[in-house]
Amino acid sequence: MDQAAFYERLQHYRMIASVKKPNTLERALAANVSAAVLSIGNIGVIKHYVNLFKNCQMPVFVHLERIGGISFDREGIAFLAQYVKPTGIVTTRNTLIKLAKKEGMLTIQRLFLIDSDSIVSGLQSVQETQPDAVEIMPALLPEYIGRFSSELNQPIIAGGLIRERAQMLAALDKGAVAVSVGTHQLWKECLTDESTQISAI
């Protein structure tokens, strides 16, 4: 899947399923979401998990730091791109964003906003690495979602600490294109562009 097709899905399905337990894989596959982010597995099972989503034509991203056995270097990224073949990766590391882009994978750079310095450094990192999308955590900081949305060209995804529909809608209203949600009970919520009536990318 190329960047344009991914952006089109983000515009329509405003939620990403963050899969953290194997027993929620089937629920993620059945959900109306733009993509899945896998934060489970290891080098032995990750290709199988990725193929589950690819067989359903759903974009699937691998949160690299959560997958056991894959090294955080050029060889590890090449293995992921050439053998596992996810749509892309999610990571906090600038070097992994750059390596993944060279291998033709889509990239989502995750930023943790913990203080004012992290906001400045986060903006600088994104300008340096130019990922395909930026995930801001936690999602419950709507004023900073708006700031990042206004200062960056990349679509903004809001993730972390979301527990109810109102929080998702608040993040979307402040400029997030989509929300990343790990609470599987919320995956059944309808967050398509028609249901939210919030402008997208």
C-alpha positions in Angstrom: 0.0 0.0 0.0 1.3 3.4 -0.9 1.1 6.6 1.0 -1.9 8.0 -0.9 -3.9 4.8 -0.3 -3.1 4.9 3.4 -4.1 8.5 3.6 -7.4 7.7 1.9 -8.2 5.0 4.5 -7.3 7.4 7.3 -9.7 9.9 5.9 -12.6 7.4 5.9 -11.9 5.2 8.9 -10.8 7.5 11.7 -9.6 4.8 14.1 -6.5 2.6 14.2 -6.6 -0.7 16.2 -3.6 -1.0 18.5 -3.4 -4.7 19.0 -1.7 -5.6 22.3 -3.0 -9.1 23.0 -3.2 -12.2 20.7 -6.8 -12.8 21.7 -7.9 -9.5 20.2 -6.5 -10.2 16.7 -9.8 -11.5 15.4 -11.7 -8.4 16.8 -9.2 -6.1 15.1 -9.7 -7.9 11.8 -13.4 -7.5 12.0 -13.4 -3.8 13.0 -14.0 -0.9 10.7 -10.6 0.7 11.2 -8.1 2.3 8.9 -5.2 0.1 10.0 -3.8 -2.1 12.7 -0.7 -1.6 14.8 0.8 -4.8 16.2 2.5 -4.4 19.6 2.6 -8.2 20.1 4.6 -11.1 18.9 8.2 -12.0 18.1 10.3 -12.9 15.2 8.7 -16.4 15.1 5.1 -15.3 14.8 5.1 -11.8 13.4 4.9 -12.8 9.8 1.8 -14.9 10.5 0.1 -12.0 12.3 0.9 -9.6 9.5 -0.4 -12.0 6.9 -3.8 -12.2 8.7 -4.3 -8.5 8.1 -2.8 -8.4 4.6 -5.2 -11.2 3.6 -8.0 -9.0 4.6 -6.6 -6.0 2.7 -6.1 -4.1 5.9 -2.9 -2.0 6.4 -0.8 -3.4 9.2 2.0 -1.6 11.0 4.5 -3.2 13.3 5.6 -1.4 16.5 9.2 -2.5 16.2 10.3 -1.9 19.8 7.6 -4.3 21.0 8.5 -7.2 18.7 11.0 -9.6 20.2 14.0 -10.9 18.2 14.3 -8.2 15.5 17.3 -6.0 15.8 17.1 -2.3 15.6 19.6 -1.9 12.7 19.8 -2.0 8.9 19.7 -5.8 8.9 16.7 -6.0 11.2 14.7 -3.4 9.1 15.7 -5.2 5.9 14.5 -8.5 7.3 11.2 -6.9 8.3 10.7 -5.3 4.9 11.7 -8.3 2.7 10.4 -11.2 4.8 7.6 -10.0 7.1 6.4 -7.4 4.7 4.1 -5.2 6.8 2.7 -2.0 5.4 5.0 -0.1 7.7 6.4 0.5 11.2 5.6 2.6 14.2 8.6 3.7 16.2 10.0 6.5 18.4 13.5 6.3 16.9 14.6 8.6 14.1 17.2 6.1 12.8 14.5 3.4 12.3 12.2 5.8 10.5 15.0 6.6 8.0 16.0 3.0 7.5 12.3 1.9 7.0 11.8 4.6 4.4 14.8 3.4 2.5 13.2 -0.1 2.4 10.0 1.3 1.0 7.8 0.9 4.1 5.4 3.5 5.4 6.4 5.1 8.7 4.5 6.5 11.7 6.7 8.4 14.2 5.5 8.2 17.8 6.0 11.2 20.0 5.5 11.2 23.8 4.6 14.7 25.0 5.8 14.9 28.6 7.0 18.5 28.8 7.7 21.6 26.8 11.1 20.3 25.7 9.6 17.2 24.3 7.2 19.3 22.1 10.1 21.2 20.6 12.3 18.1 20.1 9.3 16.2 18.7 8.7 18.9 16.0 12.4 18.9 15.2 12.5 15.1 14.9 9.6 15.0 12.5 11.0 17.8 10.3 14.3 15.8 10.1 12.8 12.3 9.4 9.7 13.2 7.4 7.6 10.2 8.4 4.3 9.4 6.6 2.3 10.2 9.8 2.9 11.3 13.4 1.3 9.7 16.4 1.1 12.0 19.5 0.8 10.4 22.9 -1.1 10.8 25.1 -4.2 11.7 23.1 -5.8 13.7 25.9 -3.8 16.8 25.1 -6.1 18.4 22.5 -4.4 21.8 22.5 -1.1 20.2 21.5 -2.8 18.1 18.8 -3.9 21.4 17.3 -0.4 22.8 17.5 1.3 19.8 15.8 -1.5 19.7 13.2 -0.9 23.4 12.3 2.9 23.1 12.2 3.4 19.8 10.3 2.4 18.6 6.9 2.0 15.0 8.1 -1.4 13.6 9.3 -1.6 13.5 13.1 -2.7 10.4 14.9 -3.7 10.7 18.6 -3.1 7.7 20.8 -2.9 6.7 24.5 -5.2 6.8 27.4 -8.4 6.8 25.3 -11.2 5.1 27.2 -14.5 6.6 25.7 -16.0 7.9 22.5 -16.0 11.5 23.6 -12.2 11.5 24.0 -11.8 10.2 20.5 -14.1 12.9 19.1 -12.3 15.6 21.0 -8.9 14.5 19.5 -10.4 14.5 16.0 -12.0 17.8 16.5 -8.7 19.4 17.4 -7.0 18.2 14.2 -6.1 14.5 14.6 -6.9 12.6 11.4 -7.3 9.4 13.3 -7.1 8.0 16.8 -5.1 4.9 17.8 -7.0 2.8 20.4 -5.9 -0.2 22.3 -9.2 -0.8 24.2 -10.9 -3.4 21.9 -14.3 -2.6 23.2 -14.0 0.8 21.4 -13.1 -0.8 18.0 -16.8 -1.3 17.4 -17.4 2.5 17.5 -18.3 4.0 14.2 -15.7 6.7 13.4 -16.0 6.9 9.7 -15.9 10.3 8.0 -19.6 10.3 7.6 -20.3 9.5 11.3 -17.9 12.1 12.7 -18.5 14.9 10.2 -15.0 16.2 10.9 -12.7 17.3 8.1 -9.8 14.9 7.4 -6.3 15.4 5.9 
